């Protein structure tokens, strides 16, 4: 199997996480690093046993793909340069700082036949990956993503900083277009919205109630899905997934299934069961890079495509605009 030669552009805190993961993957070569601060790049290069390059162009000459881990405002310029050079691009979320830039990146990748994957890492969280193979068609979704205050990331609203993770997951679960969005939010400790709630209504009748806060005392990353005959609880932080289902017959084959009770309707008897899917012991960031490499090698659509990133950004922008529309005059 051919080893994928990868370069990382931007080695701040998050870029360092990516470098650490890539340096431990046996089928990927972390070739080099570029950063606006050459001293930081050289220090990181020593730590991860690769090269520090002076420019993005120099790095592009030596790799098959790049990870764009720079501030969002620079995503378009860096990613478009890599795409035009014919390199596969992994770009951190959100895909771009504006919808137009995101559209242009998606179009550019299509024109140059280059793979573009967006780093919505929670799609690769073992707790949500454990639901693969289950028949999910939620009609009501509730999510809470809460975090203590951290000055890093306060240059953007919490909608783009935290909520966009859950927006992306909701959009991947609901096979329908968004019909209406209502949202409210407050700037508490920064100049941007620090806590927000959005009600997303879909054309098929599904409703998602999404809350994000970066001024909470404790961390919480939970999502609950409700659909006909099923309730699913996902804890992204604890990596725990639980299902409560009503079935006509007992599913005794699965060792994780527990019969909670029985519902009788006439002559029909249905079981209420509890099930805990097996959670894969995987690092989400490593998994997203594995999927990225697989998509490149097998010429497949990436698991989180540029179009997915664009759609999540569009909804996030709509939520931000709704909050602005509902804000009281200062």
N, C-alpha and C positions, 0 to 999 in steps of 0.2 A: 504494500500500500504506500502510495506516494505521501511524503510528509509535506504538510502545508506550511509554507514560509509566511509568517505573519509579522507585521510591524504595528506598534502601538503609537498613536499620535496623541500626546497629552498624558503626562504621568503625575497628575495630582493624586489625591487620596483614592478616588475610584479607579483611575488609570493604574495605580499600583496594585489594586486588587486583581485587575485583569492580567497584569504582567505576572503576578504570583501564580495565578491559575494556569496560564499558558506555559510558564516555565516548567510546570510539573506534568504536562500532557505529553505522553510518549510519541504521538503521531503528529505533533505540531512543533515547528521550530520558531521560537521567538527570536527573530533575526535582529531587530533593532528598535530603537525608541527615538522619538522626536518630541521636544518640548520647547516652549518659548524661552525657557530658562535653561541654557546649555549645561549649567552646573547641576541642576536637578536631573537632567537627562543622563549626564555622565555618571552621577551617583547611582541612579536607578540601573543603568547598564551594568555597572559593577555588581550590583546586588543580584541581577537576574542573568548574568553571564551572556550578555549580548552587546551590540554596538550602539553608541550614541551617534545619531546623524545630525548634521548641521541644519538640513532643510527637509521639508516634506518630499520635495522632488528627488533628493538623493535617496531617501528611504524607499520611495516607490520603485526605483530602478532595481531593488534587491528583493522584493517580496511578491507573493501571489495575492495577498489580501492585507487589509489594514483594519485596525480597530480605532474608530474616531471617538476619543474620550475627552474632547475639549469642551469648553463652555458652549451652551446651546447656541449662543449668538454666532459662533464660528462654525457650526455644523455644516452649513451650506457650502461655504468657501472650501473647506478642507475636503468634504465628501465629494463635491463635484470635481475637484482636482484629481482625486483618486479614481473616480468613475471614468473620467476622460482618459486616464492612463490605462484603463482596462483592468483595474484591480477590483476584486470583490470587496465589499464594504460592510463592516459591522459598525453600526452607529448607535451610540447610547440614546436613551429616550430623554426628552421627546425628540422626534426625528429632526425637527427644525424649529426655529423661533417664530416662523409665520407659516400660515397655510400655503401661501404662494410658493415659498421656498421648498416646502415639503412636496408640493405637486411637481415642482421643477426637478427635484431630486429623483422622484419616482419616474418621471418621463425620461430623464437623462439616463437612468439605469436601464430602462427599457430600450432606448435608442442604441446604447452601447453594448447591450446584451450582457450586462454585468449584474451579479447577484447583490442585492441590498437587503440586509437584515437589521431590524431595529431591536435594541436591547431592553425589551420589556421583560425583565428577568423573572417576574412573578409567574409568567406563563410556564416557567420551568421549575417552579417550586414543587418539591416532591408531593406536597399535600394536594395540589391541583392536578399534577401529572397522574396521581393515583386514581383519578376519575376517568382516565382513558378507558374506553370500552363500555362505559355506562351510558345508558340512554338518557341524556339530559335535554330537557326542553322546559326550562324554568319560566314561570309566569310572574313570579315576584322574587326580587333579589334585594338583599339588604347587606351592605358592607360598611365596616368601620376600620379606618386606618388612622391610628393615633400615634403620635410620637412626642417626646419631650422637645423643648426648644433647642435648636442648633442654628447658630448664625449662618452656617454654610447652607446655601440654597435659598436664602431669603431674598435673593435678587428677583425671584419669580414667585407668583402666587402659589399657595399650597395645592391648587388644582393641578398645576404643571409639575410641582415638586413631588407630591405624594398621590393625590387622587387619580392621576393618569394611569397608575398601575391597575387600579380597579376598573377604570373606564375601559381599558384594553381587554381585561378578562371578561367583563360584562358583554362587550361587543363580540367577543369570540364565542360566547355561550348562546347569545340570542340571534336566531336566524331571521332578522327582520330589520327594517330601517327605522331610524329614530323619527318619532312623530312630533314630540314636544319636550322641551326642557324647561324646568323651573328651578331656580337656585338662589341661595342666600349665603352670605359670607361676611366675615368681619376681619379687618386688620387690627390686631391687638398689640403686638409688640414690635412689628416691623412696618414698613411702608406698603407692604403687599398683603393680600388676604391670607390670614393665618389659620382660619377655621372656616370650613365651607360644607354645605349640604346641597345635594342636587337630586332632583326627582326626574328620572329619564323615562319617558313613555315611548313605547315602540308601537309600530303599526299593527302588530299581531296581538296587542293587548298587554304584553308584558310590561311591568313597571320595575325600575331599579332605583332604590333609595340609597344614595352613596354619600358617606360622610368622611371627611379627612380633616385632621387637625395636627398642627405641629407645636401646640402649646399645652399638651397633656402631661400629667404627672407620670403616667405609665404607658408603655408601648402596647398597642393592640393592632392586630391585622387579621380581621375575621370577615368571613362572608357566609351568608346563609342563602340557600336556594330552595324555593318552594315550587312544586309542580304537582300535577295530578298524581296522587298515590305515593308521593315521595317528598322527603325533606332532607336536605344535605347541608351539613355544617363543615366549613373549612377553616382551619386555624393555620394561617401562613407562618406565623411566628413560631408556634409549637410544632409545626409540621404534623398536624393531626387532622384526619378526615373521618366523619361519621355519617352514616346514612340510616334513615328511618323509612321503611317502605311497607306498603300493603300489597300482599301477593295472594293469589288464589291457592297456591300450594307452598308448603314449607320448602325452603331452599337449604336442605340439610347437608348438601355437598360442601358448602363453604364453612370451614371451621370457625370463621369469624362471625358467623350469623347466629343471633340469639332471638328466640321467639319471645316477644314481649306480651302478646295477647292475641285475642281472636275477635273478629267482627262477624256477626251473623246477620244476614239479610235474607229472610225467607229460608230457602233450603241451601243458599250459598254461604259458605264459610270462607273467610279470608284471614290470613295471618298478618299480624303486625310484627315486622322483624327489624332487628338492629344489626347493622353490619359495619365493620371497620376495615376498609381496604388496606392491603399491605402497602406501606409507604416505602418507596425506594430510597435507599441510603445513598443519595447522590448530592453533589454540590451543584446548586442551580446554575451558577456562572459557568462551571465546567460543562454542564449539560448543554447550555445554549451555544457554547463554542463547538461542541461535538455535532450538534444539529447544523450549525453553520458550515462546518467542514463537509458533512455528509451532503448537504444541499449543493455545495460547489462540485463535489466529485461526481454526483449522480444527476447533475443538471435539473434539480428539483426546485420548486417554489420554497423559499425559506419558511420555517415554522411561524415566524413573525415577520411578515413581509413589509416592504416599504409602504404598500397600500394599507396594511394594518396600522402602521405608525401614523400615516396620514389621517386615517379615519379617527383614531384615538385623539389626535391633535385637534381635528375639527370639532369633536364633541367637547373637548376641554375648553376650546376657545368659546364655544356657544355657552358653556357653563359660566365662564368668566364674564361674558357679556351679559348674561342673565343677572348675575350678581351685581354688576354695574347698574343695570336698569332698575334693580330693586333697592339700590343704596339711597339713603337719605342725604340730602344736601349737607355739605359741611358748614 
